[in-house]
Amino acid sequence: MKEKIELNSEAIMLRKHFGEDTMSPLDVFAFLGKLENLTLIFYPFSQRISGMCLKLENDMVIAVNSTLSYGRQRYSAAHELYHLFVQDGFQSTICEQNIEAEKSDSEKEADVFASYFLAPYDSLKSFIQDTLKKRAHTLAAEDVIKIEQYFQMSRQATLFRLLNEGYINKDLAQTMKSGVIKSALKLGYDASLYSPLPENKQYMTTGNYIRLAEQLKDNDLISDGKYEEFLLDAFRSDIVYNLNAIEVERYD
């Protein structure tokens, strides 16, 4: 298995390759929107699965379990980026939800990469030392919550990272595995990081698939009926039936 320093370097290099800085929190779903040949699917898999991805000759697909918390969905998306852009000879995989489970080396590497992609080593260290004014083994539960909120990572992913880098001990981590939402609410944060997508958004496709369907229709290569069929297959009834028009649009 690769060393952590190498995985951190690969995470930073991928950020730089697509024009992102290496110290700031990253909107991973906006990042995925930059990738011209990538289709992103939100789908309610079973709780055992965090996501999956597929790499073809010119196209890539990432599917994320939309029933997991938003923070975990971000982590899962970053995990899949390792398979698509870093792992040699990759074609497809289905990824397990439990970060602490026994896994292949490539899955373990993808987990570590995902953590560094969302919170590069120097960025996390700077936040802890300069913003929180703390050092290793001095972090309290409140600090852990501030870290996960700043980097928008799930509680499981945050504890996994802090434990592995010696910032917290197992006793503190164990106490923070329950009461997750309540602990954040007490510090004034909302619960969105720890909650899944609303049920009406748990089926969704964005990215290259939608663009290709539009191109086929615009070039008169498919009928309107086939175009709508493609979109409905991708859970985009909102486009077919113009559902967003029902909502009040505002130009603020």
C-alpha positions as CSV (number, residue, x, y, z in Angstrom):
1,M,0.0,0.0,0.0
2,K,1.1,3.5,-0.8
3,E,2.5,5.8,2.0
4,K,0.3,8.6,3.3
5,I,2.7,11.2,2.1
6,E,2.4,9.9,-1.5
7,L,-1.4,9.9,-1.3
8,N,-1.5,13.4,0.1
9,S,0.8,14.5,-2.8
10,E,-1.5,12.8,-5.4
11,A,-4.5,14.6,-3.8
12,I,-2.8,17.9,-4.0
13,M,-1.6,17.3,-7.6
14,L,-5.2,16.5,-8.7
15,R,-6.5,19.7,-7.1
16,K,-3.8,21.7,-8.9
17,H,-4.4,19.9,-12.2
18,F,-8.0,21.2,-12.2
19,G,-7.1,24.7,-11.0
20,E,-8.0,24.3,-7.3
21,D,-5.8,25.7,-4.5
22,T,-4.3,23.3,-1.9
23,M,-5.4,25.0,1.4
24,S,-9.0,25.9,1.1
25,P,-12.1,23.7,1.7
26,L,-13.3,22.2,-1.6
27,D,-16.8,21.9,-3.0
28,V,-16.3,18.4,-4.5
29,F,-19.5,18.3,-6.4
30,A,-18.8,21.7,-8.1
31,F,-15.4,20.2,-8.8
32,L,-17.0,17.2,-10.5
33,G,-19.0,19.6,-12.6
34,K,-15.8,20.8,-14.2
35,L,-15.0,17.4,-15.6
36,E,-16.4,17.3,-19.2
37,N,-16.5,13.5,-19.6
38,L,-18.0,12.7,-16.2
39,T,-21.5,11.8,-15.3
40,L,-22.6,12.0,-11.6
41,I,-25.5,10.0,-10.3
42,F,-27.2,10.2,-6.9
43,Y,-28.9,7.0,-6.1
44,P,-30.3,5.4,-2.9
45,F,-28.1,2.3,-2.7
46,S,-28.2,0.0,0.4
47,Q,-26.5,1.3,3.5
48,R,-23.6,-1.1,2.9
49,I,-22.6,0.7,-0.3
50,S,-21.1,4.2,-0.3
51,G,-20.8,4.5,-4.1
52,M,-19.4,3.1,-7.3
53,C,-17.5,4.3,-10.4
54,L,-16.9,3.2,-13.9
55,K,-14.2,4.3,-16.4
56,L,-14.6,3.7,-20.1
57,E,-12.4,4.8,-22.9
58,N,-13.7,8.4,-23.0
59,D,-16.3,8.6,-20.3
60,M,-16.4,8.2,-16.5
61,V,-19.4,7.6,-14.2
62,I,-19.5,8.2,-10.4
63,A,-22.6,7.1,-8.5
64,V,-23.0,8.2,-4.8
65,N,-25.3,6.7,-2.2
66,S,-27.8,9.6,-1.7
67,T,-29.2,8.1,1.6
68,L,-25.9,8.7,3.4
69,S,-25.1,12.0,5.0
70,Y,-24.1,14.9,2.8
71,G,-20.6,14.9,4.4
72,R,-20.2,11.2,3.6
73,Q,-21.5,11.7,0.1
74,R,-18.7,14.3,-0.4
75,Y,-16.1,11.8,1.0
76,S,-17.5,9.0,-1.3
77,A,-17.2,11.3,-4.3
78,A,-13.6,12.1,-3.5
79,H,-12.9,8.4,-2.9
80,E,-14.1,7.6,-6.4
81,L,-11.8,10.2,-7.9
82,Y,-8.8,8.2,-6.7
83,H,-10.0,5.2,-8.7
84,L,-10.7,7.3,-11.8
85,F,-7.6,9.5,-11.9
86,V,-4.9,7.9,-9.8
87,Q,-5.3,4.1,-9.7
88,D,-3.5,2.3,-12.5
89,G,-5.5,0.1,-14.8
90,F,-8.8,0.9,-13.2
91,Q,-12.1,0.0,-14.8
92,S,-14.9,-0.3,-12.3
93,T,-15.6,-0.9,-8.6
94,I,-18.4,-0.8,-5.9
95,C,-17.2,0.7,-2.7
96,E,-18.2,-0.2,0.9
97,Q,-19.6,2.3,3.3
98,N,-17.6,1.4,6.4
99,I,-14.3,3.2,6.3
100,E,-12.9,1.0,9.1
101,A,-13.8,-2.4,7.4
102,E,-11.1,-4.7,6.0
103,K,-10.5,-3.7,2.4
104,S,-8.1,-4.2,-0.5
105,D,-5.1,-1.9,-0.7
106,S,-6.7,0.1,-3.5
107,E,-9.8,0.7,-1.4
108,K,-7.7,1.7,1.6
109,E,-5.7,4.1,-0.6
110,A,-8.8,5.6,-2.0
111,D,-10.1,6.3,1.5
112,V,-6.9,8.0,2.6
113,F,-6.7,9.9,-0.7
114,A,-10.3,11.1,-0.2
115,S,-9.5,12.5,3.2
116,Y,-6.4,14.3,1.8
117,F,-8.4,15.6,-1.2
118,L,-11.0,17.2,1.1
119,A,-8.5,18.3,3.7
120,P,-4.9,18.3,2.6
121,Y,-2.3,17.6,5.3
122,D,-0.9,21.1,5.5
123,S,-4.4,22.6,5.4
124,L,-5.7,20.5,8.3
125,K,-2.5,21.1,10.3
126,S,-2.8,24.9,9.7
127,F,-6.5,24.9,10.7
128,I,-5.7,23.1,14.0
129,Q,-2.6,25.1,14.9
130,D,-3.5,28.5,13.6
131,T,-7.3,28.7,13.9
132,L,-8.0,26.4,16.8
133,K,-4.7,27.1,18.5
134,K,-4.3,23.4,19.4
135,R,-1.8,20.7,19.1
136,A,-2.0,16.9,18.9
137,H,-3.8,15.2,21.8
138,T,-5.2,18.5,23.0
139,L,-8.3,18.5,20.7
140,A,-11.7,18.4,22.4
141,A,-15.0,17.3,21.0
142,E,-15.8,20.9,20.1
143,D,-12.6,21.1,18.0
144,V,-13.5,17.9,16.1
145,I,-16.9,19.4,15.1
146,K,-15.3,22.7,14.0
147,I,-12.9,20.6,11.8
148,E,-15.6,18.6,10.2
149,Q,-17.7,21.7,9.6
150,Y,-14.8,23.6,8.0
151,F,-13.8,20.8,5.7
152,Q,-17.4,19.5,5.3
153,M,-16.5,15.9,6.1
154,S,-18.7,13.3,7.8
155,R,-18.1,12.5,11.5
156,Q,-16.8,9.0,10.6
157,A,-14.3,10.4,8.0
158,T,-13.2,13.1,10.4
159,L,-12.6,10.8,13.3
160,F,-10.8,8.3,11.0
161,R,-8.4,11.0,9.8
162,L,-7.7,12.6,13.2
163,L,-7.1,9.2,14.8
164,N,-4.7,8.1,12.1
165,E,-2.7,11.3,12.4
166,G,-2.5,11.2,16.2
167,Y,-4.6,14.3,16.9
168,I,-7.1,12.5,19.1
169,N,-7.2,9.2,21.0
170,K,-9.6,6.3,20.7
171,D,-11.5,7.2,23.8
172,L,-12.5,10.6,22.5
173,A,-13.4,9.1,19.1
174,Q,-15.6,6.5,20.7
175,T,-17.6,9.1,22.6
176,M,-18.3,11.1,19.4
177,K,-19.7,8.2,17.4
178,S,-23.2,8.9,18.8
179,G,-25.3,12.0,19.2
180,V,-23.6,13.4,16.1
181,I,-26.3,15.9,15.0
182,K,-27.1,17.1,18.6
183,S,-23.4,17.8,19.2
184,A,-23.3,20.0,16.2
185,L,-26.5,21.8,16.9
186,K,-25.3,22.7,20.3
187,L,-22.4,24.7,18.7
188,G,-24.8,26.6,16.4
189,Y,-24.3,24.5,13.2
190,D,-27.3,23.2,11.2
191,A,-27.7,19.5,10.5
192,S,-27.3,19.5,6.8
193,L,-23.8,18.0,6.9
194,Y,-25.1,15.0,8.8
195,S,-28.3,14.4,6.9
196,P,-29.0,12.7,3.5
197,L,-30.5,14.5,0.5
198,P,-34.3,15.1,0.7
199,E,-36.2,12.1,-0.7
200,N,-37.2,14.1,-3.9
201,K,-33.5,14.6,-4.7
202,Q,-32.2,11.1,-3.9
203,Y,-32.5,10.1,-7.6
204,M,-30.6,12.5,-9.8
205,T,-28.1,12.5,-12.8
206,T,-26.0,15.5,-13.7
207,G,-23.0,16.1,-16.0
208,N,-22.0,14.5,-19.3
209,Y,-25.0,12.3,-19.8
210,I,-27.4,15.2,-19.7
211,R,-25.1,17.3,-22.0
212,L,-24.9,14.4,-24.5
213,A,-28.7,14.0,-24.6
214,E,-29.0,17.7,-25.3
215,Q,-26.5,17.5,-28.1
216,L,-28.3,14.6,-29.7
217,K,-31.6,16.4,-29.7
218,D,-30.1,19.7,-30.9
219,N,-28.4,18.0,-33.8
220,D,-31.7,16.2,-34.7
221,L,-30.0,12.8,-34.2
222,I,-32.9,11.6,-31.9
223,S,-36.6,12.4,-31.7
224,D,-38.1,14.5,-28.9
225,G,-39.6,11.3,-27.5
226,K,-36.2,9.5,-27.4
227,Y,-34.7,12.6,-25.8
228,E,-37.3,12.6,-23.0
229,E,-36.9,8.8,-22.6
230,F,-33.1,9.3,-22.0
231,L,-33.8,12.0,-19.4
232,L,-36.4,10.0,-17.6
233,D,-34.0,7.1,-17.5
234,A,-31.6,9.5,-15.8
235,F,-34.2,10.6,-13.2
236,R,-34.6,14.1,-14.8
237,S,-38.3,14.4,-15.0
238,D,-37.8,18.0,-13.8
239,I,-36.3,18.8,-17.2
240,V,-38.8,16.8,-19.2
241,Y,-41.9,18.3,-17.4
242,N,-40.3,21.7,-16.6
243,L,-41.0,21.2,-12.9
244,N,-38.7,24.0,-11.8
245,A,-41.2,26.4,-13.5
246,I,-43.6,25.6,-10.7
247,E,-41.2,27.2,-8.2
248,V,-40.8,31.0,-7.9
249,E,-37.7,32.1,-9.8
250,R,-35.8,35.1,-8.4
251,Y,-33.0,37.1,-9.8
252,D,-31.4,38.3,-6.6
